[in-house]
Each structure stands twice: as C-alpha cells, then as structure tokens.
Amino acid sequence: MPVITVDLHSIATEQKKALIKNLTKTAVEVTNIPAEKFTILINELDSTNIGIGGLTLAEIKAAQAR
C-alpha cells in the first residue's frame, strides 16, 4: 500500500478533503495504482513548531498581520 505523507500547518477540514482527493487522483494517474490502495497521512504542525529563516511561522504570521 503506497503512503503519501504531508506535513504542514493547520488547515481547514475542507482543504484537507481537497488535498486528499487531489493527491490521490494525481498518484493514480502517475502510478496506475488503484485509488483504494493509497493512504494519505496529514500531519498538522503547530505554527510554533515550524521555523523559517530563524523565526517561527507564528512570528512570521504576526509580523505580516501588522
């Protein structure tokens, strides 16, 4: 069984559904493996657990909101 794992910040349930649907569709097209064989895992990371350029994602978002 192929497994596709995605690590990202928190997203809405509808976005997760769309991501799962589209990842599966693309994987099927590329590999010719049936959709029911794919498992999609979404690991949501808190924005304080993601660092970019020495800052947490939370800090970056806060600075952009100003």
PyMOL CGO cylinders between C-alpha atoms (Angstrom):
from pymol import cmd
from pymol.cgo import CYLINDER

trace = [
    CYLINDER, 0.00, 0.00, 0.00, 1.53, 3.32, -1.01, 0.3, 1, 1, 1, 1, 1, 1,
    CYLINDER, 1.53, 3.32, -1.01, 1.53, 6.02, 1.66, 0.3, 1, 1, 1, 1, 1, 1,
    CYLINDER, 1.53, 6.02, 1.66, 1.72, 9.74, 0.95, 0.3, 1, 1, 1, 1, 1, 1,
    CYLINDER, 1.72, 9.74, 0.95, 2.61, 11.88, 3.96, 0.3, 1, 1, 1, 1, 1, 1,
    CYLINDER, 2.61, 11.88, 3.96, 2.15, 15.65, 4.10, 0.3, 1, 1, 1, 1, 1, 1,
    CYLINDER, 2.15, 15.65, 4.10, 3.49, 17.81, 6.94, 0.3, 1, 1, 1, 1, 1, 1,
    CYLINDER, 3.49, 17.81, 6.94, 2.03, 21.32, 7.09, 0.3, 1, 1, 1, 1, 1, 1,
    CYLINDER, 2.03, 21.32, 7.09, 0.48, 23.95, 9.30, 0.3, 1, 1, 1, 1, 1, 1,
    CYLINDER, 0.48, 23.95, 9.30, -3.14, 23.60, 10.39, 0.3, 1, 1, 1, 1, 1, 1,
    CYLINDER, -3.14, 23.60, 10.39, -5.68, 23.82, 7.58, 0.3, 1, 1, 1, 1, 1, 1,
    CYLINDER, -5.68, 23.82, 7.58, -9.47, 23.63, 7.40, 0.3, 1, 1, 1, 1, 1, 1,
    CYLINDER, -9.47, 23.63, 7.40, -11.27, 20.31, 7.02, 0.3, 1, 1, 1, 1, 1, 1,
    CYLINDER, -11.27, 20.31, 7.02, -12.46, 21.21, 3.52, 0.3, 1, 1, 1, 1, 1, 1,
    CYLINDER, -12.46, 21.21, 3.52, -8.87, 21.93, 2.49, 0.3, 1, 1, 1, 1, 1, 1,
    CYLINDER, -8.87, 21.93, 2.49, -7.80, 18.55, 3.86, 0.3, 1, 1, 1, 1, 1, 1,
    CYLINDER, -7.80, 18.55, 3.86, -10.55, 16.81, 1.87, 0.3, 1, 1, 1, 1, 1, 1,
    CYLINDER, -10.55, 16.81, 1.87, -9.46, 18.60, -1.32, 0.3, 1, 1, 1, 1, 1, 1,
    CYLINDER, -9.46, 18.60, -1.32, -5.80, 17.78, -0.66, 0.3, 1, 1, 1, 1, 1, 1,
    CYLINDER, -5.80, 17.78, -0.66, -6.55, 14.09, -0.10, 0.3, 1, 1, 1, 1, 1, 1,
    CYLINDER, -6.55, 14.09, -0.10, -8.75, 13.92, -3.21, 0.3, 1, 1, 1, 1, 1, 1,
    CYLINDER, -8.75, 13.92, -3.21, -6.23, 15.65, -5.46, 0.3, 1, 1, 1, 1, 1, 1,
    CYLINDER, -6.23, 15.65, -5.46, -3.15, 13.84, -4.14, 0.3, 1, 1, 1, 1, 1, 1,
    CYLINDER, -3.15, 13.84, -4.14, -4.89, 10.52, -4.64, 0.3, 1, 1, 1, 1, 1, 1,
    CYLINDER, -4.89, 10.52, -4.64, -6.08, 11.44, -8.16, 0.3, 1, 1, 1, 1, 1, 1,
    CYLINDER, -6.08, 11.44, -8.16, -2.60, 12.53, -9.23, 0.3, 1, 1, 1, 1, 1, 1,
    CYLINDER, -2.60, 12.53, -9.23, -0.91, 9.49, -7.67, 0.3, 1, 1, 1, 1, 1, 1,
    CYLINDER, -0.91, 9.49, -7.67, -3.33, 7.17, -9.50, 0.3, 1, 1, 1, 1, 1, 1,
    CYLINDER, -3.33, 7.17, -9.50, -2.67, 8.95, -12.82, 0.3, 1, 1, 1, 1, 1, 1,
    CYLINDER, -2.67, 8.95, -12.82, 1.10, 8.72, -12.39, 0.3, 1, 1, 1, 1, 1, 1,
    CYLINDER, 1.10, 8.72, -12.39, 1.39, 5.19, -10.99, 0.3, 1, 1, 1, 1, 1, 1,
    CYLINDER, 1.39, 5.19, -10.99, -1.69, 3.39, -12.37, 0.3, 1, 1, 1, 1, 1, 1,
    CYLINDER, -1.69, 3.39, -12.37, -2.23, 2.00, -8.86, 0.3, 1, 1, 1, 1, 1, 1,
    CYLINDER, -2.23, 2.00, -8.86, -5.93, 1.94, -7.83, 0.3, 1, 1, 1, 1, 1, 1,
    CYLINDER, -5.93, 1.94, -7.83, -7.08, 4.79, -5.56, 0.3, 1, 1, 1, 1, 1, 1,
    CYLINDER, -7.08, 4.79, -5.56, -8.20, 2.42, -2.81, 0.3, 1, 1, 1, 1, 1, 1,
    CYLINDER, -8.20, 2.42, -2.81, -4.60, 1.29, -2.35, 0.3, 1, 1, 1, 1, 1, 1,
    CYLINDER, -4.60, 1.29, -2.35, -3.37, 4.77, -1.35, 0.3, 1, 1, 1, 1, 1, 1,
    CYLINDER, -3.37, 4.77, -1.35, -3.21, 6.04, 2.20, 0.3, 1, 1, 1, 1, 1, 1,
    CYLINDER, -3.21, 6.04, 2.20, -2.80, 9.79, 2.71, 0.3, 1, 1, 1, 1, 1, 1,
    CYLINDER, -2.80, 9.79, 2.71, -1.47, 11.00, 6.06, 0.3, 1, 1, 1, 1, 1, 1,
    CYLINDER, -1.47, 11.00, 6.06, -1.70, 14.68, 7.01, 0.3, 1, 1, 1, 1, 1, 1,
    CYLINDER, -1.70, 14.68, 7.01, 0.47, 15.74, 9.92, 0.3, 1, 1, 1, 1, 1, 1,
    CYLINDER, 0.47, 15.74, 9.92, -0.58, 19.17, 11.14, 0.3, 1, 1, 1, 1, 1, 1,
    CYLINDER, -0.58, 19.17, 11.14, 2.15, 21.15, 12.83, 0.3, 1, 1, 1, 1, 1, 1,
    CYLINDER, 2.15, 21.15, 12.83, 1.55, 23.99, 15.24, 0.3, 1, 1, 1, 1, 1, 1,
    CYLINDER, 1.55, 23.99, 15.24, 2.89, 27.27, 13.85, 0.3, 1, 1, 1, 1, 1, 1,
    CYLINDER, 2.89, 27.27, 13.85, 5.30, 27.48, 16.79, 0.3, 1, 1, 1, 1, 1, 1,
    CYLINDER, 5.30, 27.48, 16.79, 6.85, 24.19, 15.64, 0.3, 1, 1, 1, 1, 1, 1,
    CYLINDER, 6.85, 24.19, 15.64, 7.73, 25.44, 12.16, 0.3, 1, 1, 1, 1, 1, 1,
    CYLINDER, 7.73, 25.44, 12.16, 10.83, 27.59, 11.68, 0.3, 1, 1, 1, 1, 1, 1,
    CYLINDER, 10.83, 27.59, 11.68, 11.71, 29.58, 8.58, 0.3, 1, 1, 1, 1, 1, 1,
    CYLINDER, 11.71, 29.58, 8.58, 14.75, 31.83, 8.41, 0.3, 1, 1, 1, 1, 1, 1,
    CYLINDER, 14.75, 31.83, 8.41, 15.30, 31.76, 12.15, 0.3, 1, 1, 1, 1, 1, 1,
    CYLINDER, 15.30, 31.76, 12.15, 11.70, 32.68, 13.05, 0.3, 1, 1, 1, 1, 1, 1,
    CYLINDER, 11.70, 32.68, 13.05, 8.71, 30.56, 13.92, 0.3, 1, 1, 1, 1, 1, 1,
    CYLINDER, 8.71, 30.56, 13.92, 5.80, 30.56, 11.50, 0.3, 1, 1, 1, 1, 1, 1,
    CYLINDER, 5.80, 30.56, 11.50, 3.75, 32.16, 14.27, 0.3, 1, 1, 1, 1, 1, 1,
    CYLINDER, 3.75, 32.16, 14.27, 6.22, 35.08, 14.42, 0.3, 1, 1, 1, 1, 1, 1,
    CYLINDER, 6.22, 35.08, 14.42, 6.18, 35.46, 10.66, 0.3, 1, 1, 1, 1, 1, 1,
    CYLINDER, 6.18, 35.46, 10.66, 2.36, 35.50, 10.54, 0.3, 1, 1, 1, 1, 1, 1,
    CYLINDER, 2.36, 35.50, 10.54, 2.24, 38.03, 13.39, 0.3, 1, 1, 1, 1, 1, 1,
    CYLINDER, 2.24, 38.03, 13.39, 4.67, 40.34, 11.59, 0.3, 1, 1, 1, 1, 1, 1,
    CYLINDER, 4.67, 40.34, 11.59, 2.66, 40.08, 8.36, 0.3, 1, 1, 1, 1, 1, 1,
    CYLINDER, 2.66, 40.08, 8.36, -0.54, 40.96, 10.21, 0.3, 1, 1, 1, 1, 1, 1,
    CYLINDER, -0.54, 40.96, 10.21, 0.89, 44.30, 11.35, 0.3, 1, 1, 1, 1, 1, 1,
]
cmd.load_cgo(trace, "trace")
